[in-house]
Amino acid sequence: MNENPALLKSIAPQFVVPDVVKAAEYYRDFLGFKILGYWLDPPVFAIIKRGDITIHLGKGDTDIAQGNVTRREGGLDAYIYAAGVDALFEEFRNRGADIIDGPIDTVYGTREVLVQDCYGFVISFGENRTTAPPPADKENR
C-alpha cells in the first residue's frame, strides 16, 4: 500500500467553441461566472470561474460547436454539484439564461436544473435531496 496516495481535487471541463469571448460573456452574463482571463489576441482561450467551478473555453477550428447532445439524446456536457438549486433557477431565470429543464426531482435522489449555453452545451446543476423520496410521477427522470 502507498502511504502517500495521490488526491484528485477538481476538474475543469474544456468546451471547444467558435468564439471564446462570446462564450465567456454568456457564462458571465447569464450564469454568473467571472471571466479570469483571455489568452492571445484575438482570444483563443479563456477561463471562467464561479465558486469552486472552473471551465476552460478554447477556440475551435470551425464555426460549429458540438456538445454531447449532438452524439446522444439527453447528453450532458457537464454536471455541476451545487447547493440551492431553486435559488440558482431563480437567478438563471432572472438573468435570461436558456433553462431547458427544471428544477426537477430525479428518481436518483437529486434536484436539478438544466441550462444550455449559447453554443448548445448542456449543463446540469444538481444537489442531493435528503428530505423526501422522489415523487412517483412521470415528470421525474
C-alpha positions in Angstrom: 0.0 0.0 0.0 1.1 3.5 -0.8 1.3 5.6 2.4 1.0 8.8 0.4 -1.8 8.3 -2.1 -2.5 10.9 -4.7 -5.5 13.0 -4.2 -7.7 14.3 -7.1 -9.1 17.7 -6.2 -11.1 19.2 -9.0 -11.8 19.1 -12.7 -12.2 21.8 -15.4 -14.2 20.7 -18.4 -13.0 22.2 -21.7 -15.6 23.3 -24.2 -14.5 24.0 -27.7 -16.3 27.0 -29.1 -16.3 29.1 -32.3 -16.0 32.4 -30.3 -14.2 32.4 -26.9 -15.3 35.9 -26.0 -19.0 35.3 -26.8 -19.0 32.1 -24.8 -17.2 33.7 -21.8 -19.5 36.6 -21.8 -22.5 34.3 -21.9 -21.3 32.5 -18.8 -20.7 35.8 -17.1 -24.0 37.5 -18.0 -26.4 34.6 -17.9 -24.9 32.1 -15.4 -22.9 34.4 -13.0 -19.4 33.2 -13.8 -16.3 35.5 -13.5 -14.0 35.7 -16.5 -10.5 35.1 -15.2 -8.7 35.9 -18.4 -8.3 35.6 -22.2 -5.2 34.4 -24.0 -3.8 35.7 -27.3 -5.3 38.4 -29.5 -7.8 37.6 -30.8 -8.6 35.3 -27.9 -8.2 31.6 -28.4 -8.7 30.5 -24.8 -10.5 31.7 -21.7 -11.0 30.5 -18.2 -14.2 31.2 -16.3 -15.0 30.5 -12.6 -17.9 30.5 -10.2 -17.3 29.3 -6.7 -15.0 26.2 -6.9 -16.1 25.5 -10.5 -13.7 26.4 -13.4 -14.5 25.9 -17.1 -12.0 26.3 -19.9 -13.1 27.7 -23.2 -11.0 27.0 -26.3 -11.4 28.3 -29.8 -12.3 25.5 -32.3 -11.1 25.2 -35.9 -14.7 25.5 -37.2 -17.7 27.6 -36.6 -19.6 24.6 -35.2 -19.7 23.6 -31.5 -20.6 20.0 -30.7 -21.9 19.2 -27.3 -22.7 15.7 -26.2 -26.3 16.2 -27.2 -25.3 16.0 -30.8 -24.0 12.5 -30.2 -26.5 11.2 -27.6 -30.0 12.4 -26.9 -30.3 13.7 -23.4 -26.5 14.0 -23.1 -24.9 16.5 -20.7 -21.6 18.3 -21.2 -21.1 18.9 -17.5 -22.8 18.1 -14.2 -22.1 20.7 -11.5 -22.9 19.7 -7.9 -24.5 22.7 -6.2 -26.3 23.8 -3.2 -29.5 25.8 -3.5 -30.7 24.7 -6.9 -34.0 26.5 -6.5 -32.2 29.8 -5.9 -29.9 29.1 -8.9 -33.0 28.5 -11.0 -34.4 31.9 -10.0 -31.1 33.6 -10.6 -30.7 32.0 -14.0 -34.3 32.8 -14.9 -33.8 36.5 -13.9 -30.6 36.7 -15.9 -32.4 35.3 -19.0 -30.5 32.0 -19.2 -31.7 29.3 -21.5 -33.2 26.9 -19.0 -34.2 23.6 -20.7 -35.5 21.7 -17.7 -36.2 22.0 -14.0 -35.9 22.4 -11.3 -36.9 18.7 -11.1 -36.6 16.0 -8.6 -35.0 12.9 -10.1 -35.5 9.2 -9.3 -31.8 9.0 -8.3 -32.3 11.5 -5.4 -31.2 14.8 -6.8 -32.9 18.1 -7.6 -31.6 19.6 -10.9 -31.9 22.5 -13.3 -30.5 22.1 -16.8 -29.3 25.1 -18.8 -28.0 25.3 -22.4 -25.3 27.9 -23.2 -25.1 30.0 -26.4 -23.4 27.2 -28.3 -25.7 24.3 -27.2 -23.6 22.9 -24.4 -25.9 21.4 -21.7 -25.0 21.8 -18.1 -26.9 20.3 -15.2 -26.7 22.0 -11.8 -27.8 19.4 -9.2 -27.9 18.8 -5.5 -28.7 15.8 -3.3 -32.2 15.7 -1.8 -32.2 14.5 1.8 -35.7 15.2 3.0 -38.1 13.0 1.0 -38.1 10.3 -1.6 -38.7 11.4 -5.2 -42.3 11.7 -6.3 -43.6 8.8 -8.4 -44.9 10.8 -11.3 -43.9 10.8 -14.9 -42.3 14.3 -14.8 -39.3 12.8 -12.9 -36.5 11.0 -14.6 
